[in-house]
Amino acid sequence: MSEEKNTNKLIEHLGSMRKEITELRSKAKEVRDDKEEKYAKKAEVSKKIKKAFSEIKKLKRQRDELSKDIAELKKKRKTFNDKTRELIKEIKQVNKEKKELEKKLDFKANPNQLKRELEKLEFKLETQVMPFDKEKKLRKVLKDKQKELDELLEKSEVWKKAYNLSKKIDDTKATSDLIHQEVLNKAKEIQDVHEQIINTAKKIDELRKEEKERFDEFKKAKDEFIKINKELKDKSKDAKKVEGKFSQEKKEQEHERQKEMKKQLKKRKEEVSEKIKKGMKLTTEDLLVFQGDDDEEPEPEEDKKAPPKPKKTAKKAS
């Protein structure tokens, strides 16, 4: 009775362990899925960081190219500024010669004055809306003054030279100003690129914080999975031990049962033999016991060649 009670306890304990193993397997799967999901989120953030670094590299290359362009433009502008300074120096000398010539010669009109008048007339025609007749008259005046200027310039190489130098100075200054404006535009582009680099770097810092948070979450889930998995392995190992113990106890119980059956059978045989000696009437059960006695007679001989009959009975019982 005590052995049966122990067996029942083992069965109950084994059932409980198997239930725990099933629950642990379910929990391990749940935690593993959670771990993989958290790793995927962390990997997504890492991918964004990598992309942001690639953007910064691209922006830095763009900034370097703009810096090279500015350096080339400044070099080019310096060339025009140097040329302008040379022309200004030259025109100063020409103007000095021109003043000396004006003192010697009596000109009805001053070429410089005519030039200024021509510029005013051209500006007026370009910027003002006027009746056709008035515009026609103005253009005639412009044409006459231009002719007068050309004649004066032909008479004086000094005025002509001064005029050409002045025009060259205006051209070189205009070109220098255009280059300077291009430098300013590219400098603004560099500033915009630099701000993009700063903003992207800030974004990377934020993403790194998020990446760390995601990694910590993943690591926590991973540690939990390792813990549950270890617990599952240990529990499965313990369950196998209990199963082995249970199997051993069943074998021992079966052995004891077979032993008890032999003992009871031997006792009944003795009782039937006593009845026969006394000439008592035998029951059907007595006859069966006696028949069993016949079956058991060869057992000592057969034991050398094959397993004993109680073991066959044990197989039927199991």
Backbone hydrogen bonds, N-H to C=O, Kabsch-Sander energy under -0.5 kcal/mol:
donor,donor_aa,acceptor,acceptor_aa,energy
5,K,1,M,-2.0
6,N,2,S,-2.2
7,T,3,E,-2.4
8,N,4,E,-2.5
9,K,5,K,-2.0
10,L,6,N,-2.3
11,I,7,T,-2.7
12,E,8,N,-2.6
13,H,9,K,-2.8
14,L,10,L,-3.1
15,G,11,I,-2.5
16,S,12,E,-2.1
17,M,13,H,-2.3
18,R,14,L,-2.5
19,K,15,G,-1.9
20,E,16,S,-2.3
21,I,17,M,-2.5
22,T,18,R,-2.2
23,E,19,K,-2.4
24,L,20,E,-2.8
25,R,21,I,-2.6
26,S,22,T,-2.1
27,K,23,E,-2.6
28,A,24,L,-3.0
29,K,25,R,-2.1
30,E,26,S,-2.1
31,V,27,K,-2.9
32,R,28,A,-2.6
33,D,29,K,-2.5
34,D,30,E,-2.1
35,K,31,V,-2.8
36,E,32,R,-2.5
37,E,33,D,-2.1
38,K,34,D,-2.4
39,Y,35,K,-2.2
40,A,36,E,-2.1
41,K,37,E,-1.9
42,K,38,K,-2.2
43,A,39,Y,-2.8
44,E,40,A,-1.9
45,V,41,K,-1.8
46,S,42,K,-2.3
47,K,43,A,-2.0
48,K,44,E,-1.7
49,I,45,V,-2.2
50,K,46,S,-2.3
51,K,47,K,-2.1
52,A,48,K,-2.5
53,F,49,I,-2.4
54,S,50,K,-1.8
55,E,51,K,-2.0
56,I,52,A,-2.2
57,K,53,F,-2.2
58,K,54,S,-2.0
59,L,55,E,-2.7
60,K,56,I,-2.6
61,R,57,K,-2.0
62,Q,58,K,-2.0
63,R,59,L,-2.6
64,D,60,K,-2.5
65,E,61,R,-2.2
66,L,62,Q,-2.1
67,S,63,R,-2.3
68,K,64,D,-2.1
69,D,65,E,-2.2
70,I,66,L,-2.5
71,A,67,S,-2.2
72,E,68,K,-2.2
73,L,69,D,-2.5
74,K,70,I,-2.8
75,K,71,A,-1.9
76,K,72,E,-2.2
77,R,73,L,-3.0
78,K,74,K,-2.3
79,T,75,K,-1.5
80,F,76,K,-1.7
81,N,77,R,-2.8
82,D,78,K,-2.9
83,K,79,T,-2.0
84,T,80,F,-2.5
85,R,81,N,-2.4
86,E,82,D,-2.0
87,L,83,K,-2.4
88,I,84,T,-2.7
89,K,85,R,-2.2
90,E,86,E,-2.2
91,I,87,L,-2.9
92,K,88,I,-1.9
93,Q,89,K,-1.3
94,V,90,E,-1.9
95,N,91,I,-2.9
96,K,92,K,-1.7
97,E,93,Q,-1.9
98,K,94,V,-2.5
99,K,95,N,-2.3
100,E,96,K,-1.6
101,L,97,E,-2.0
102,E,98,K,-2.2
103,K,99,K,-1.4
104,K,100,E,-1.1
105,L,101,L,-2.7
107,F,105,L,-0.8
114,L,110,N,-2.6
115,K,111,P,-2.5
116,R,112,N,-2.1
117,E,113,Q,-2.2
118,L,114,L,-2.6
119,E,115,K,-2.1
120,K,116,R,-1.9
121,L,117,E,-2.5
122,E,118,L,-2.5
123,F,119,E,-2.1
124,K,120,K,-2.4
125,L,121,L,-2.3
126,E,122,E,-1.8
127,T,123,F,-1.9
128,Q,124,K,-2.2
130,M,128,Q,-0.5
135,E,131,P,-2.5
136,K,132,F,-2.4
137,K,133,D,-2.1
138,L,134,K,-2.4
139,R,135,E,-2.1
140,K,136,K,-1.6
141,V,137,K,-2.2
142,L,138,L,-2.3
143,K,139,R,-2.4
144,D,140,K,-2.4
145,K,141,V,-2.5
146,Q,142,L,-2.2
147,K,143,K,-1.9
148,E,144,D,-2.3
149,L,145,K,-2.4
150,D,146,Q,-2.4
151,E,147,K,-2.1
152,L,148,E,-2.0
153,L,149,L,-2.6
154,E,150,D,-1.9
155,K,151,E,-1.7
156,S,152,L,-1.5
160,K,156,S,-1.7
161,K,157,E,-3.0
162,A,158,V,-2.7
163,Y,159,W,-2.8
164,N,160,K,-2.6
165,L,161,K,-2.7
166,S,162,A,-2.5
167,K,163,Y,-2.2
168,K,164,N,-2.4
169,I,165,L,-2.8
170,D,166,S,-2.3
171,D,167,K,-2.3
172,T,168,K,-3.0
173,K,169,I,-2.6
174,A,170,D,-2.3
175,T,171,D,-2.6
176,S,172,T,-2.6
177,D,173,K,-2.5
178,L,174,A,-2.3
179,I,175,T,-2.4
180,H,176,S,-2.5
181,Q,177,D,-2.4
182,E,178,L,-2.1
183,V,179,I,-2.4
184,L,180,H,-2.3
185,N,181,Q,-2.3
186,K,182,E,-2.4
187,A,183,V,-2.4
188,K,184,L,-2.1
189,E,185,N,-1.9
190,I,186,K,-2.4
191,Q,187,A,-2.1
192,D,188,K,-2.5
193,V,189,E,-2.7
194,H,190,I,-2.9
195,E,191,Q,-2.3
196,Q,192,D,-1.9
197,I,193,V,-2.3
198,I,194,H,-2.3
199,N,195,E,-2.7
200,T,196,Q,-2.5
201,A,197,I,-2.4
202,K,198,I,-2.2
203,K,199,N,-2.0
204,I,200,T,-2.2
205,D,201,A,-2.0
206,E,202,K,-2.1
207,L,203,K,-2.6
208,R,204,I,-2.6
209,K,205,D,-1.7
210,E,206,E,-2.2
211,E,207,L,-3.0
212,K,208,R,-2.4
213,E,209,K,-2.2
214,R,210,E,-2.8
215,F,211,E,-2.7
216,D,212,K,-2.8
217,E,213,E,-2.2
218,F,214,R,-2.5
219,K,215,F,-3.2
220,K,216,D,-2.3
221,A,217,E,-2.2
222,K,218,F,-2.7
223,D,219,K,-2.9
224,E,220,K,-2.1
225,F,221,A,-2.3
226,I,222,K,-2.7
227,K,223,D,-2.3
228,I,224,E,-2.7
229,N,225,F,-2.9
230,K,226,I,-2.3
231,E,227,K,-2.4
232,L,228,I,-2.6
233,K,229,N,-2.3
234,D,230,K,-2.9
235,K,231,E,-2.6
236,S,232,L,-2.4
237,K,233,K,-2.3
238,D,234,D,-2.6
239,A,235,K,-2.4
240,K,236,S,-2.0
241,K,237,K,-1.7
242,V,238,D,-2.4
243,E,239,A,-2.7
244,G,240,K,-2.4
245,K,241,K,-2.6
246,F,242,V,-3.0
247,S,243,E,-2.6
248,Q,244,G,-2.3
249,E,245,K,-2.5
250,K,246,F,-2.1
251,K,247,S,-1.9
252,E,248,Q,-2.5
253,Q,249,E,-2.9
254,E,250,K,-2.4
255,H,251,K,-2.4
256,E,252,E,-2.4
257,R,253,Q,-2.5
258,Q,254,E,-2.5
259,K,255,H,-2.1
260,E,256,E,-2.5
261,M,257,R,-2.5
262,K,258,Q,-2.1
263,K,259,K,-2.0
264,Q,260,E,-2.7
265,L,261,M,-2.6
266,K,262,K,-2.6
267,K,263,K,-1.9
268,R,264,Q,-2.4
269,K,265,L,-2.2
270,E,266,K,-2.0
271,E,267,K,-2.0
272,V,268,R,-2.6
273,S,269,K,-2.7
274,E,270,E,-2.0
275,K,271,E,-1.8
276,I,272,V,-2.3
277,K,273,S,-2.2
278,K,274,E,-1.9
279,G,275,K,-0.6
279,G,276,I,-0.8
280,M,275,K,-2.9
287,L,283,T,-2.3
288,L,284,T,-2.3
289,V,285,E,-2.2
290,F,286,D,-2.4
291,Q,287,L,-2.7
292,G,288,L,-2.5
293,D,289,V,-1.6
294,D,290,F,-1.6
295,D,291,Q,-1.9
296,E,292,G,-1.8
297,E,293,D,-1.1
299,E,296,E,-1.3
301,E,298,P,-0.9
302,E,298,P,-2.5
303,D,299,E,-2.1
304,K,301,E,-1.0
305,K,302,E,-1.3
306,A,302,E,-3.2
311,K,308,P,-1.1
312,K,308,P,-0.8
312,K,309,K,-0.7
313,T,309,K,-2.4
314,A,310,P,-2.2
315,K,311,K,-1.6
316,K,312,K,-1.8
317,A,313,T,-2.4
318,S,314,A,-2.2
